[in-house]
Amino acid sequence: MPLSELKNSRKDCSAAVLPRIGGALPNRTSIVSANHAISFSTTSVSASRKKALVQSSSAVPAAVLACSLSRPSSSTVRRTAARVEATALEFLGQVAGSWDLDDPQAELALKWAARLHEIGLDVAHSGYHRHGAYLLENADLPGFAREEQLLLARLVGAHRKKLSLAGVEDLIPPWDRRAIHLIMLLRLSVLLHRGRTTTALPPIELAARARTLELRFPARWLKDHPLSAEDLQVEIDNLRVQGLKLRVYSGNRAAAA
């Protein structure tokens, strides 16, 4: 596709009006609707060019990545995103008071990040969280202030693998602090929906203070789900590197810390 057509496609995408997110601020358009998600079409770009786009901080994605609203996103991805979102918001409801996250904008940011956390798969599977952060930071997102876009990029970029908080300190206070807590909630929500399983999670109790988060699972659940228990132990180590504490309990007994 010629570059001129890519640019026109991007303009058409920017002008599109999607259903609004419930509870969103006036004039803010949804970045994910019931059947479509903002994605970035790179099918007409060579593999070497795509690699250069991802690696070059000076590249301007809007000039070469077309926003495609013409095709539905994978139904499996959408269902997984919906489950991650529901879990993340449930967790947020339990710790909002303790972590100063009772600002409506915190809920919206976590909701958007959960819905878009896999958007980087449109570029490549390897390191897709980094690709997603790059796309969200540099794309044209109508209705989003620059700081909101940066916050969204930081959440998506830190939602998996070894925890990197690069760029979080550049967010406007208090979001530099709040972002860290939102990242913890998003990471745990993604982790607990490993393998895209449709099995419902058990009731999980959260307690938070400062840079510490406690999770309490029903007795035996972790024993019956050893892969999840192992992932939680890895997450404890990942958070510890950044000075964050995660403590996991099975019933009344400490399972990992």
C-alpha atoms as an extended CHARMM CRD file, in Angstrom:
* protein
*
       257  EXT
         1         1  MET       CA              0.0000000000        0.0000000000        0.0000000000  PROA      1               0.0000000000
         2         2  PRO       CA              1.4440000000        3.4200000000       -0.9190000000  PROA      2               0.0000000000
         3         3  LEU       CA              2.3780000000        5.7320000000        1.9170000000  PROA      3               0.0000000000
         4         4  SER       CA             -0.3160000000        8.1930000000        0.8170000000  PROA      4               0.0000000000
         5         5  GLU       CA             -2.9750000000        5.5050000000        1.2850000000  PROA      5               0.0000000000
         6         6  LEU       CA             -1.5920000000        4.6490000000        4.7190000000  PROA      6               0.0000000000
         7         7  LYS       CA             -1.8390000000        8.2930000000        5.7150000000  PROA      7               0.0000000000
         8         8  ASN       CA             -5.3990000000        8.5400000000        4.3980000000  PROA      8               0.0000000000
         9         9  SER       CA             -6.3120000000        5.3770000000        6.2590000000  PROA      9               0.0000000000
        10        10  ARG       CA             -4.9410000000        6.8820000000        9.4590000000  PROA      10              0.0000000000
        11        11  LYS       CA             -6.9780000000       10.0470000000        8.9090000000  PROA      11              0.0000000000
        12        12  ASP       CA            -10.1300000000        8.0180000000        8.3410000000  PROA      12              0.0000000000
        13        13  CYS       CA             -9.4350000000        6.1090000000       11.5440000000  PROA      13              0.0000000000
        14        14  SER       CA             -8.8990000000        9.2760000000       13.5600000000  PROA      14              0.0000000000
        15        15  ALA       CA            -12.1810000000       10.6760000000       12.3220000000  PROA      15              0.0000000000
        16        16  ALA       CA            -14.1680000000        7.5560000000       13.1500000000  PROA      16              0.0000000000
        17        17  VAL       CA            -16.6080000000        7.8220000000       16.0310000000  PROA      17              0.0000000000
        18        18  LEU       CA            -16.7650000000        4.7120000000       18.2100000000  PROA      18              0.0000000000
        19        19  PRO       CA            -19.1820000000        3.9480000000       21.0430000000  PROA      19              0.0000000000
        20        20  ARG       CA            -18.1720000000        5.7760000000       24.1870000000  PROA      20              0.0000000000
        21        21  ILE       CA            -16.7650000000        4.0560000000       27.2420000000  PROA      21              0.0000000000
        22        22  GLY       CA            -19.3330000000        4.0240000000       30.0060000000  PROA      22              0.0000000000
        23        23  GLY       CA            -18.4710000000        6.7130000000       32.5260000000  PROA      23              0.0000000000
        24        24  ALA       CA            -15.8570000000        8.3260000000       30.3070000000  PROA      24              0.0000000000
        25        25  LEU       CA            -15.3550000000       12.0540000000       30.2180000000  PROA      25              0.0000000000
        26        26  PRO       CA            -17.3710000000       14.0980000000       27.6550000000  PROA      26              0.0000000000
        27        27  ASN       CA            -16.0810000000       13.9530000000       24.0680000000  PROA      27              0.0000000000
        28        28  ARG       CA            -13.7860000000       11.0280000000       24.8370000000  PROA      28              0.0000000000
        29        29  THR       CA            -14.2160000000        8.2530000000       22.2990000000  PROA      29              0.0000000000
        30        30  SER       CA            -13.8240000000        4.6000000000       23.1530000000  PROA      30              0.0000000000
        31        31  ILE       CA            -10.6080000000        2.9850000000       22.0140000000  PROA      31              0.0000000000
        32        32  VAL       CA            -12.2260000000       -0.4290000000       22.1600000000  PROA      32              0.0000000000
        33        33  SER       CA            -15.7920000000       -1.1670000000       21.0790000000  PROA      33              0.0000000000
        34        34  ALA       CA            -17.7760000000       -4.3560000000       21.3470000000  PROA      34              0.0000000000
        35        35  ASN       CA            -16.5350000000       -5.7350000000       18.0410000000  PROA      35              0.0000000000
        36        36  HSD       CA            -13.4280000000       -3.7590000000       17.1610000000  PROA      36              0.0000000000
        37        37  ALA       CA            -10.1970000000       -2.6790000000       18.7540000000  PROA      37              0.0000000000
        38        38  ILE       CA             -7.7140000000       -0.1220000000       17.5610000000  PROA      38              0.0000000000
        39        39  SER       CA             -4.9580000000       -2.1050000000       15.9340000000  PROA      39              0.0000000000
        40        40  PHE       CA             -2.0890000000       -1.2150000000       13.6900000000  PROA      40              0.0000000000
        41        41  SER       CA             -1.8270000000       -2.8250000000       10.2710000000  PROA      41              0.0000000000
        42        42  THR       CA              1.7290000000       -3.5890000000        9.2480000000  PROA      42              0.0000000000
        43        43  THR       CA              0.9560000000       -6.2840000000        6.6860000000  PROA      43              0.0000000000
        44        44  SER       CA              2.1850000000       -4.1550000000        3.8060000000  PROA      44              0.0000000000
        45        45  VAL       CA              5.4400000000       -3.1930000000        5.5210000000  PROA      45              0.0000000000
        46        46  SER       CA              8.5200000000       -5.3650000000        5.1080000000  PROA      46              0.0000000000
        47        47  ALA       CA              9.8530000000       -7.3470000000        8.0570000000  PROA      47              0.0000000000
        48        48  SER       CA             13.0150000000       -5.2750000000        8.1590000000  PROA      48              0.0000000000
        49        49  ARG       CA             11.0020000000       -2.0690000000        8.1180000000  PROA      49              0.0000000000
        50        50  LYS       CA              8.7970000000       -3.2550000000       10.9760000000  PROA      50              0.0000000000
        51        51  LYS       CA             11.8850000000       -4.1170000000       13.0200000000  PROA      51              0.0000000000
        52        52  ALA       CA             13.3070000000       -0.6720000000       12.3510000000  PROA      52              0.0000000000
        53        53  LEU       CA             10.0550000000        0.9670000000       13.4470000000  PROA      53              0.0000000000
        54        54  VAL       CA             10.0800000000       -0.8660000000       16.7430000000  PROA      54              0.0000000000
        55        55  GLN       CA             13.7420000000       -0.2420000000       17.4780000000  PROA      55              0.0000000000
        56        56  SER       CA             14.0320000000        3.3830000000       16.3500000000  PROA      56              0.0000000000
        57        57  SER       CA             12.9300000000        5.9450000000       18.8970000000  PROA      57              0.0000000000
        58        58  SER       CA             12.9160000000        8.5690000000       16.1300000000  PROA      58              0.0000000000
        59        59  ALA       CA             10.4130000000        6.7130000000       13.9600000000  PROA      59              0.0000000000
        60        60  VAL       CA              6.9330000000        8.1890000000       13.6510000000  PROA      60              0.0000000000
        61        61  PRO       CA              4.4560000000        5.2860000000       13.6650000000  PROA      61              0.0000000000
        62        62  ALA       CA              1.5550000000        7.4430000000       12.5220000000  PROA      62              0.0000000000
        63        63  ALA       CA              3.2690000000        7.8480000000        9.1570000000  PROA      63              0.0000000000
        64        64  VAL       CA              3.6040000000        4.1400000000        8.4790000000  PROA      64              0.0000000000
        65        65  LEU       CA              1.1610000000        2.3050000000       10.7330000000  PROA      65              0.0000000000
        66        66  ALA       CA             -2.4890000000        2.4430000000        9.6720000000  PROA      66              0.0000000000
        67        67  CYS       CA             -5.1920000000        2.2160000000       12.3080000000  PROA      67              0.0000000000
        68        68  SER       CA             -7.5390000000       -0.5360000000       11.1700000000  PROA      68              0.0000000000
        69        69  LEU       CA            -11.1700000000       -0.5100000000       12.3010000000  PROA      69              0.0000000000
        70        70  SER       CA            -12.4060000000       -2.6560000000        9.4320000000  PROA      70              0.0000000000
        71        71  ARG       CA            -11.7130000000       -6.0620000000       10.9520000000  PROA      71              0.0000000000
        72        72  PRO       CA            -12.7890000000       -7.4530000000       14.3210000000  PROA      72              0.0000000000
        73        73  SER       CA            -10.0530000000       -8.3000000000       16.7660000000  PROA      73              0.0000000000
        74        74  SER       CA             -9.6720000000      -11.9390000000       17.7530000000  PROA      74              0.0000000000
        75        75  SER       CA            -12.6550000000      -13.0570000000       19.8020000000  PROA      75              0.0000000000
        76        76  THR       CA            -10.2900000000      -14.9800000000       22.0610000000  PROA      76              0.0000000000
        77        77  VAL       CA             -8.2170000000      -11.8660000000       22.7020000000  PROA      77              0.0000000000
        78        78  ARG       CA            -11.3560000000       -9.8360000000       23.4020000000  PROA      78              0.0000000000
        79        79  ARG       CA            -12.6710000000      -12.3800000000       25.8840000000  PROA      79              0.0000000000
        80        80  THR       CA             -9.3240000000      -12.5710000000       27.6440000000  PROA      80              0.0000000000
        81        81  ALA       CA             -9.1490000000       -8.7710000000       27.8340000000  PROA      81              0.0000000000
        82        82  ALA       CA            -12.6490000000       -8.6850000000       29.3150000000  PROA      82              0.0000000000
        83        83  ARG       CA            -11.6900000000      -11.1740000000       32.0230000000  PROA      83              0.0000000000
        84        84  VAL       CA             -8.4840000000       -9.3060000000       32.8260000000  PROA      84              0.0000000000
        85        85  GLU       CA            -10.4300000000       -6.0540000000       33.0130000000  PROA      85              0.0000000000
        86        86  ALA       CA            -13.0430000000       -7.4860000000       35.3660000000  PROA      86              0.0000000000
        87        87  THR       CA            -10.3840000000       -8.9070000000       37.6930000000  PROA      87              0.0000000000
        88        88  ALA       CA             -8.3160000000       -5.7170000000       37.6440000000  PROA      88              0.0000000000
        89        89  LEU       CA            -11.3370000000       -3.5740000000       38.5240000000  PROA      89              0.0000000000
        90        90  GLU       CA            -12.3350000000       -5.9870000000       41.2970000000  PROA      90              0.0000000000
        91        91  PHE       CA             -8.8320000000       -5.7090000000       42.7430000000  PROA      91              0.0000000000
        92        92  LEU       CA             -8.9210000000       -1.9240000000       42.3960000000  PROA      92              0.0000000000
        93        93  GLY       CA            -12.1570000000       -1.7500000000       44.3490000000  PROA      93              0.0000000000
        94        94  GLN       CA            -10.4920000000       -3.4830000000       47.2770000000  PROA      94              0.0000000000
        95        95  VAL       CA             -7.3960000000       -1.2860000000       47.4960000000  PROA      95              0.0000000000
        96        96  ALA       CA             -8.4860000000        2.0890000000       46.0910000000  PROA      96              0.0000000000
        97        97  GLY       CA             -8.7850000000        3.6770000000       49.5180000000  PROA      97              0.0000000000
        98        98  SER       CA             -5.4580000000        2.3930000000       50.7950000000  PROA      98              0.0000000000
        99        99  TRP       CA             -3.5550000000        3.3790000000       47.6650000000  PROA      99              0.0000000000
       100       100  ASP       CA             -5.2320000000        6.7120000000       46.8850000000  PROA      100             0.0000000000
       101       101  LEU       CA             -6.7560000000        5.2790000000       43.7200000000  PROA      101             0.0000000000
       102       102  ASP       CA            -10.3340000000        6.3910000000       44.2800000000  PROA      102             0.0000000000
       103       103  ASP       CA             -9.9390000000        8.9580000000       41.5060000000  PROA      103             0.0000000000
       104       104  PRO       CA            -12.3020000000        7.9760000000       38.6210000000  PROA      104             0.0000000000
       105       105  GLN       CA             -9.4050000000        8.4840000000       36.2280000000  PROA      105             0.0000000000
       106       106  ALA       CA             -7.5410000000        5.6120000000       37.8900000000  PROA      106             0.0000000000
       107       107  GLU       CA            -10.3940000000        3.2300000000       37.1110000000  PROA      107             0.0000000000
       108       108  LEU       CA            -10.5510000000        4.4220000000       33.5100000000  PROA      108             0.0000000000
       109       109  ALA       CA             -6.7960000000        4.0810000000       33.0240000000  PROA      109             0.0000000000
       110       110  LEU       CA             -6.8130000000        0.5390000000       34.4070000000  PROA      110             0.0000000000
       111       111  LYS       CA             -9.8180000000       -0.3460000000       32.2580000000  PROA      111             0.0000000000
       112       112  TRP       CA             -8.1940000000        0.9330000000       29.0710000000  PROA      112             0.0000000000
       113       113  ALA       CA             -4.8850000000       -0.7690000000       29.8640000000  PROA      113             0.0000000000
       114       114  ALA       CA             -6.6200000000       -4.1030000000       30.4940000000  PROA      114             0.0000000000
       115       115  ARG       CA             -8.4960000000       -3.8670000000       27.2020000000  PROA      115             0.0000000000
       116       116  LEU       CA             -5.3880000000       -2.9670000000       25.2250000000  PROA      116             0.0000000000
       117       117  HSD       CA             -2.6590000000       -4.8820000000       27.0320000000  PROA      117             0.0000000000
       118       118  GLU       CA             -2.1580000000       -7.2500000000       24.0810000000  PROA      118             0.0000000000
       119       119  ILE       CA             -2.2450000000       -4.6750000000       21.2940000000  PROA      119             0.0000000000
       120       120  GLY       CA              1.4800000000       -5.1540000000       20.7090000000  PROA      120             0.0000000000
       121       121  LEU       CA              0.7470000000       -8.6090000000       19.2800000000  PROA      121             0.0000000000
       122       122  ASP       CA             -0.1070000000       -6.8020000000       16.0490000000  PROA      122             0.0000000000
       123       123  VAL       CA              3.6190000000       -6.1110000000       15.7160000000  PROA      123             0.0000000000
       124       124  ALA       CA              5.2260000000       -9.2590000000       17.1280000000  PROA      124             0.0000000000
       125       125  HSD       CA              4.7000000000      -11.7630000000       19.9120000000  PROA      125             0.0000000000
       126       126  SER       CA              8.1890000000      -11.4010000000       21.3220000000  PROA      126             0.0000000000
       127       127  GLY       CA              8.2610000000       -8.4040000000       23.6330000000  PROA      127             0.0000000000
       128       128  TYR       CA              4.7030000000       -7.4780000000       22.6880000000  PROA      128             0.0000000000
       129       129  HSD       CA              4.2590000000       -5.4700000000       25.8870000000  PROA      129             0.0000000000
       130       130  ARG       CA              7.0370000000       -3.1390000000       24.7250000000  PROA      130             0.0000000000
       131       131  HSD       CA              5.5610000000       -2.9150000000       21.2390000000  PROA      131             0.0000000000
       132       132  GLY       CA              2.1860000000       -2.0700000000       22.7560000000  PROA      132             0.0000000000
       133       133  ALA       CA              3.6650000000        0.6840000000       24.8860000000  PROA      133             0.0000000000
       134       134  TYR       CA              5.4370000000        2.1410000000       21.8370000000  PROA      134             0.0000000000
       135       135  LEU       CA              2.2570000000        2.1460000000       19.7710000000  PROA      135             0.0000000000
       136       136  LEU       CA              0.1370000000        3.7010000000       22.5140000000  PROA      136             0.0000000000
       137       137  GLU       CA              2.6880000000        6.4030000000       23.2560000000  PROA      137             0.0000000000
       138       138  ASN       CA              3.1170000000        7.4520000000       19.6470000000  PROA      138             0.0000000000
       139       139  ALA       CA             -0.2290000000        6.7950000000       17.9620000000  PROA      139             0.0000000000
       140       140  ASP       CA             -2.9500000000        9.3850000000       17.4480000000  PROA      140             0.0000000000
       141       141  LEU       CA             -5.6100000000        8.6180000000       20.0750000000  PROA      141             0.0000000000
       142       142  PRO       CA             -8.4580000000       11.1250000000       19.6090000000  PROA      142             0.0000000000
       143       143  GLY       CA             -9.8820000000       12.3820000000       22.9020000000  PROA      143             0.0000000000
       144       144  PHE       CA             -6.8510000000       11.5030000000       25.0250000000  PROA      144             0.0000000000
       145       145  ALA       CA             -4.6600000000       14.1300000000       26.6210000000  PROA      145             0.0000000000
       146       146  ARG       CA             -0.9430000000       13.5490000000       26.2120000000  PROA      146             0.0000000000
       147       147  GLU       CA             -0.4940000000       12.6580000000       29.8930000000  PROA      147             0.0000000000
       148       148  GLU       CA             -3.3140000000       10.1180000000       29.7120000000  PROA      148             0.0000000000
       149       149  GLN       CA             -1.7030000000        8.5420000000       26.6710000000  PROA      149             0.0000000000
       150       150  LEU       CA              1.6590000000        8.3270000000       28.4360000000  PROA      150             0.0000000000
       151       151  LEU       CA              0.0370000000        6.7570000000       31.5020000000  PROA      151             0.0000000000
       152       152  LEU       CA             -1.6740000000        4.1560000000       29.3330000000  PROA      152             0.0000000000
       153       153  ALA       CA              1.6060000000        3.3690000000       27.5830000000  PROA      153             0.0000000000
       154       154  ARG       CA              3.4240000000        2.9380000000       30.9040000000  PROA      154             0.0000000000
       155       155  LEU       CA              0.7850000000        0.5300000000       32.2220000000  PROA      155             0.0000000000
       156       156  VAL       CA              0.7710000000       -1.6310000000       29.1020000000  PROA      156             0.0000000000
       157       157  GLY       CA              4.5660000000       -1.5950000000       28.8070000000  PROA      157             0.0000000000
       158       158  ALA       CA              5.0180000000       -2.8950000000       32.3480000000  PROA      158             0.0000000000
       159       159  HSD       CA              2.2520000000       -5.4870000000       32.5040000000  PROA      159             0.0000000000
       160       160  ARG       CA              4.4340000000       -8.5990000000       32.0800000000  PROA      160             0.0000000000
       161       161  LYS       CA              7.9230000000      -10.0910000000       32.3140000000  PROA      161             0.0000000000
       162       162  LYS       CA             10.5970000000       -8.3640000000       34.4340000000  PROA      162             0.0000000000
       163       163  LEU       CA              9.1700000000       -5.1760000000       35.8630000000  PROA      163             0.0000000000
       164       164  SER       CA             10.5020000000       -1.9840000000       34.3290000000  PROA      164             0.0000000000
       165       165  LEU       CA              9.3160000000        1.3560000000       35.6800000000  PROA      165             0.0000000000
       166       166  ALA       CA             11.2400000000        3.3860000000       33.1100000000  PROA      166             0.0000000000
       167       167  GLY       CA              9.3450000000        6.5560000000       32.3020000000  PROA      167             0.0000000000
       168       168  VAL       CA              6.9230000000        6.2540000000       35.2150000000  PROA      168             0.0000000000
       169       169  GLU       CA              8.8380000000        8.8880000000       37.1650000000  PROA      169             0.0000000000
       170       170  ASP       CA              8.1880000000       11.3390000000       34.3200000000  PROA      170             0.0000000000
       171       171  LEU       CA              4.4150000000       11.2290000000       34.7990000000  PROA      171             0.0000000000
       172       172  ILE       CA              2.8010000000       14.2400000000       36.4410000000  PROA      172             0.0000000000
       173       173  PRO       CA              2.2580000000       13.7220000000       40.2180000000  PROA      173             0.0000000000
       174       174  PRO       CA              0.3980000000       11.9860000000       41.7210000000  PROA      174             0.0000000000
       175       175  TRP       CA              0.2790000000        9.6710000000       38.7040000000  PROA      175             0.0000000000
       176       176  ASP       CA              3.9630000000        8.8440000000       38.9750000000  PROA      176             0.0000000000
       177       177  ARG       CA              3.0770000000        7.1120000000       42.2570000000  PROA      177             0.0000000000
       178       178  ARG       CA             -0.3770000000        5.8570000000       41.3200000000  PROA      178             0.0000000000
       179       179  ALA       CA              0.9110000000        4.2760000000       38.1250000000  PROA      179             0.0000000000
       180       180  ILE       CA              3.0950000000        1.8780000000       40.1170000000  PROA      180             0.0000000000
       181       181  HSD       CA              0.0950000000        0.5750000000       42.0230000000  PROA      181             0.0000000000
       182       182  LEU       CA             -2.0250000000        0.3090000000       38.8740000000  PROA      182             0.0000000000
       183       183  ILE       CA              0.7750000000       -1.6520000000       37.2290000000  PROA      183             0.0000000000
       184       184  MET       CA              0.8240000000       -4.1090000000       40.1400000000  PROA      184             0.0000000000
       185       185  LEU       CA             -2.9260000000       -4.6880000000       39.8170000000  PROA      185             0.0000000000
       186       186  LEU       CA             -2.7600000000       -5.1290000000       36.0500000000  PROA      186             0.0000000000
       187       187  ARG       CA              0.1870000000       -7.5390000000       36.2420000000  PROA      187             0.0000000000
       188       188  LEU       CA             -1.5860000000       -9.7390000000       38.7750000000  PROA      188             0.0000000000
       189       189  SER       CA             -4.8010000000       -9.7390000000       36.7520000000  PROA      189             0.0000000000
       190       190  VAL       CA             -2.9630000000      -10.8290000000       33.6170000000  PROA      190             0.0000000000
       191       191  LEU       CA             -0.9920000000      -13.4480000000       35.5500000000  PROA      191             0.0000000000
       192       192  LEU       CA             -4.1080000000      -15.0260000000       37.0560000000  PROA      192             0.0000000000
       193       193  HSD       CA             -5.6910000000      -15.4160000000       33.6310000000  PROA      193             0.0000000000
       194       194  ARG       CA             -2.6970000000      -17.3400000000       32.2980000000  PROA      194             0.0000000000
       195       195  GLY       CA             -3.2930000000      -19.5760000000       29.3130000000  PROA      195             0.0000000000
       196       196  ARG       CA             -6.5120000000      -17.7220000000       28.4520000000  PROA      196             0.0000000000
       197       197  THR       CA             -8.4040000000      -20.1190000000       30.6810000000  PROA      197             0.0000000000
       198       198  THR       CA            -12.1290000000      -19.5090000000       31.0200000000  PROA      198             0.0000000000
       199       199  THR       CA            -12.2340000000      -21.0260000000       34.5010000000  PROA      199             0.0000000000
       200       200  ALA       CA            -13.5520000000      -18.4850000000       36.9900000000  PROA      200             0.0000000000
       201       201  LEU       CA            -11.1900000000      -17.2960000000       39.6800000000  PROA      201             0.0000000000
       202       202  PRO       CA            -12.0450000000      -17.9060000000       43.3360000000  PROA      202             0.0000000000
       203       203  PRO       CA            -12.7530000000      -15.0110000000       45.6970000000  PROA      203             0.0000000000
       204       204  ILE       CA             -9.4150000000      -13.2860000000       46.3150000000  PROA      204             0.0000000000
       205       205  GLU       CA             -8.9620000000      -10.8270000000       49.1640000000  PROA      205             0.0000000000
       206       206  LEU       CA             -6.4990000000       -7.9560000000       48.8130000000  PROA      206             0.0000000000
       207       207  ALA       CA             -4.9800000000       -5.6830000000       51.4290000000  PROA      207             0.0000000000
       208       208  ALA       CA             -2.6000000000       -2.8560000000       50.5420000000  PROA      208             0.0000000000
       209       209  ARG       CA             -0.3380000000       -0.3930000000       52.2670000000  PROA      209             0.0000000000
       210       210  ALA       CA              2.4630000000        1.7830000000       50.9110000000  PROA      210             0.0000000000
       211       211  ARG       CA              4.4710000000       -0.4510000000       48.5560000000  PROA      211             0.0000000000
       212       212  THR       CA              3.0890000000       -3.7540000000       49.8610000000  PROA      212             0.0000000000
       213       213  LEU       CA              0.2110000000       -5.8470000000       48.5570000000  PROA      213             0.0000000000
       214       214  GLU       CA             -1.2450000000       -8.9510000000       50.1870000000  PROA      214             0.0000000000
       215       215  LEU       CA             -3.3150000000      -11.5440000000       48.3320000000  PROA      215             0.0000000000
       216       216  ARG       CA             -5.3530000000      -14.1370000000       50.1910000000  PROA      216             0.0000000000
       217       217  PHE       CA             -6.6370000000      -17.1570000000       48.2620000000  PROA      217             0.0000000000
       218       218  PRO       CA             -9.0750000000      -19.7800000000       49.5410000000  PROA      218             0.0000000000
       219       219  ALA       CA             -7.3820000000      -22.7000000000       51.2330000000  PROA      219             0.0000000000
       220       220  ARG       CA             -6.0230000000      -25.3130000000       48.8040000000  PROA      220             0.0000000000
       221       221  TRP       CA             -6.6480000000      -23.2200000000       45.6780000000  PROA      221             0.0000000000
       222       222  LEU       CA             -2.9560000000      -22.5660000000       45.1340000000  PROA      222             0.0000000000
       223       223  LYS       CA             -2.1500000000      -26.2180000000       45.7860000000  PROA      223             0.0000000000
       224       224  ASP       CA             -4.6940000000      -27.1960000000       43.1590000000  PROA      224             0.0000000000
       225       225  HSD       CA             -3.2370000000      -24.6510000000       40.7030000000  PROA      225             0.0000000000
       226       226  PRO       CA              0.5310000000      -25.1400000000       40.9630000000  PROA      226             0.0000000000
       227       227  LEU       CA              1.3520000000      -23.1940000000       37.7760000000  PROA      227             0.0000000000
       228       228  SER       CA             -0.4070000000      -20.1110000000       39.1060000000  PROA      228             0.0000000000
       229       229  ALA       CA              1.3820000000      -20.5530000000       42.4330000000  PROA      229             0.0000000000
       230       230  GLU       CA              4.7070000000      -20.7370000000       40.6180000000  PROA      230             0.0000000000
       231       231  ASP       CA              3.8930000000      -17.6200000000       38.5900000000  PROA      231             0.0000000000
       232       232  LEU       CA              3.0670000000      -15.7510000000       41.7790000000  PROA      232             0.0000000000
       233       233  GLN       CA              6.4330000000      -16.6890000000       43.2520000000  PROA      233             0.0000000000
       234       234  VAL       CA              8.1650000000      -15.3420000000       40.1450000000  PROA      234             0.0000000000
       235       235  GLU       CA              6.0930000000      -12.1710000000       40.4380000000  PROA      235             0.0000000000
       236       236  ILE       CA              7.1880000000      -11.7340000000       44.0430000000  PROA      236             0.0000000000
       237       237  ASP       CA             10.7790000000      -11.7450000000       42.8290000000  PROA      237             0.0000000000
       238       238  ASN       CA             10.0220000000       -9.3780000000       39.9320000000  PROA      238             0.0000000000
       239       239  LEU       CA              8.3810000000       -6.8310000000       42.2350000000  PROA      239             0.0000000000
       240       240  ARG       CA             11.0840000000       -7.1180000000       44.8740000000  PROA      240             0.0000000000
       241       241  VAL       CA             13.6650000000       -5.8090000000       42.4120000000  PROA      241             0.0000000000
       242       242  GLN       CA             11.7180000000       -2.5280000000       42.3060000000  PROA      242             0.0000000000
       243       243  GLY       CA             11.2940000000       -2.3170000000       46.0760000000  PROA      243             0.0000000000
       244       244  LEU       CA              7.7170000000       -3.6230000000       45.9950000000  PROA      244             0.0000000000
       245       245  LYS       CA              6.4060000000       -6.3990000000       48.2320000000  PROA      245             0.0000000000
       246       246  LEU       CA              3.8510000000       -9.0500000000       47.3390000000  PROA      246             0.0000000000
       247       247  ARG       CA              2.6880000000      -11.4770000000       50.0040000000  PROA      247             0.0000000000
       248       248  VAL       CA              0.5120000000      -14.4470000000       49.1150000000  PROA      248             0.0000000000
       249       249  TYR       CA             -1.6390000000      -16.3940000000       51.5660000000  PROA      249             0.0000000000
       250       250  SER       CA             -3.5350000000      -19.6330000000       51.2260000000  PROA      250             0.0000000000
       251       251  GLY       CA             -6.3830000000      -19.4280000000       53.6780000000  PROA      251             0.0000000000
       252       252  ASN       CA             -4.7950000000      -18.2740000000       56.9300000000  PROA      252             0.0000000000
       253       253  ARG       CA             -1.3350000000      -19.5310000000       56.0740000000  PROA      253             0.0000000000
       254       254  ALA       CA              1.3970000000      -17.6760000000       54.2350000000  PROA      254             0.0000000000
       255       255  ALA       CA              2.0600000000      -19.3300000000       50.8910000000  PROA      255             0.0000000000
       256       256  ALA       CA              4.8160000000      -17.0510000000       49.5950000000  PROA      256             0.0000000000
       257       257  ALA       CA              6.3820000000      -13.7230000000       50.4160000000  PROA      257             0.0000000000
